[in-house]
Amino acid sequence: MIDEQTFRKLAEDALEQLRKALEQAGDTYEFEVDSKEGALTVEFEDPPARFVVSPNAPVRQIWVSARVKSFKLDWDEARGAFVFPADRRDLKQLMAGVIGEQLGEDIAL
C-alpha cells in the first residue's frame, strides 16, 4: 500500500485532471461540476441526480458514488491511474460510463 502523503498527492492530481475533463464535458452535456473540500460533485437537472467523487485516505482509495452504486478505485502503479478492480476502468473511464448511463448517451472525457 502506498503511504498517505503519496496517496494524497496522487488523488489530488487525479481529481484535478478529472475536474477539468468534467467541466469541458459539462458544457456539452449540460451538467454542473463543483469542487470543495477535496471532493468533486457532478449534478444533473434532467433527470435529477448527484454523483460524488472523493478520496478516502485511510484505505488509499478514491470512492465514487453514482447511480445508487459505490465504486472503490485503487492506485495501479503500472497504469499510473486509479482503477476500479472489477472491470479495470480508470477513473475517467468509469465516470464517462456512469455519466453516459445517466444521460442515455455515450460520452468521452
C-alpha positions as CSV (number, residue, x, y, z in Angstrom):
1,M,0.0,0.0,0.0
2,I,1.3,3.5,-0.8
3,D,1.9,5.9,2.0
4,E,-0.6,8.5,2.9
5,Q,1.3,11.5,1.6
6,T,1.9,9.8,-1.8
7,F,-1.8,8.8,-1.9
8,R,-2.9,12.4,-1.2
9,K,-0.8,13.8,-4.0
10,L,-1.9,11.2,-6.5
11,A,-5.5,11.6,-5.5
12,E,-5.3,15.4,-5.7
13,D,-3.8,15.2,-9.2
14,A,-6.3,12.6,-10.4
15,L,-9.3,14.7,-9.1
16,E,-7.9,17.9,-10.7
17,Q,-7.5,16.2,-14.1
18,L,-11.0,14.7,-13.7
19,R,-12.4,18.1,-12.8
20,K,-11.0,19.7,-15.9
21,A,-12.4,17.0,-18.1
22,L,-15.8,17.1,-16.5
23,E,-16.0,20.9,-16.8
24,Q,-15.4,20.6,-20.5
25,A,-17.9,17.8,-20.9
26,G,-20.4,19.6,-18.7
27,D,-20.7,22.4,-21.2
28,T,-21.6,20.0,-23.9
29,Y,-23.8,17.6,-21.9
30,E,-25.4,20.1,-19.5
31,F,-24.3,19.0,-16.1
32,E,-22.6,21.0,-13.3
33,V,-19.3,20.2,-11.6
34,D,-18.3,21.6,-8.2
35,S,-15.1,21.0,-6.2
36,K,-14.9,21.6,-2.5
37,E,-13.1,20.1,0.5
38,G,-11.1,17.7,-1.8
39,A,-14.2,16.1,-3.4
40,L,-16.0,16.6,-6.7
41,T,-19.7,16.7,-7.2
42,V,-21.4,16.3,-10.5
43,E,-25.1,17.4,-10.6
44,F,-27.7,16.8,-13.3
45,E,-31.0,18.6,-13.7
46,D,-32.9,16.2,-16.0
47,P,-33.2,13.6,-14.7
48,P,-32.0,14.9,-11.3
49,A,-29.0,13.2,-9.8
50,R,-25.8,13.9,-7.9
51,F,-22.6,11.9,-8.2
52,V,-19.7,12.4,-5.7
53,V,-16.0,11.6,-6.2
54,S,-13.9,11.7,-3.1
55,P,-10.5,10.4,-1.8
56,N,-10.5,8.1,1.2
57,A,-7.0,8.4,2.7
58,P,-7.3,5.7,5.4
59,V,-7.8,2.9,2.8
60,R,-5.9,4.7,-0.1
61,Q,-8.8,4.7,-2.5
62,I,-10.9,7.1,-4.5
63,W,-14.6,6.5,-3.9
64,V,-17.3,7.3,-6.5
65,S,-21.0,7.3,-5.5
66,A,-23.1,7.3,-8.7
67,R,-26.4,5.9,-9.8
68,V,-27.1,4.3,-6.4
69,K,-23.8,2.4,-6.7
70,S,-20.5,2.8,-4.9
71,F,-17.2,2.3,-6.8
72,K,-13.9,2.0,-4.9
73,L,-10.8,2.6,-7.0
74,D,-7.3,1.6,-6.1
75,W,-4.0,3.0,-7.3
76,D,-2.5,1.0,-10.1
77,E,1.2,1.8,-10.4
78,A,1.7,0.1,-13.8
79,R,-1.1,2.2,-15.3
80,G,-0.4,5.3,-13.3
81,A,-4.1,5.7,-12.5
82,F,-6.8,4.9,-10.0
83,V,-8.6,1.8,-11.3
84,F,-11.8,0.0,-10.4
85,P,-10.7,-3.6,-9.8
86,A,-13.9,-5.3,-11.0
87,D,-13.6,-4.2,-14.6
88,R,-10.2,-2.3,-14.8
89,R,-11.7,1.0,-15.8
90,D,-9.7,4.0,-14.7
91,L,-11.3,7.0,-13.0
92,K,-12.1,8.9,-16.2
93,Q,-13.4,5.8,-18.0
94,L,-15.6,4.9,-15.0
95,M,-17.0,8.5,-14.8
96,A,-17.6,8.6,-18.6
97,G,-19.6,5.3,-18.2
98,V,-21.8,6.3,-15.3
99,I,-22.4,9.8,-16.7
100,G,-23.3,8.2,-20.1
101,E,-25.7,5.9,-18.3
102,Q,-27.3,8.9,-16.6
103,L,-27.7,10.9,-19.8
104,G,-28.6,7.9,-22.0
105,E,-25.7,8.5,-24.5
106,D,-22.0,7.7,-24.8
107,I,-19.7,10.4,-23.7
108,A,-15.9,10.8,-23.7
109,L,-13.8,12.6,-21.0
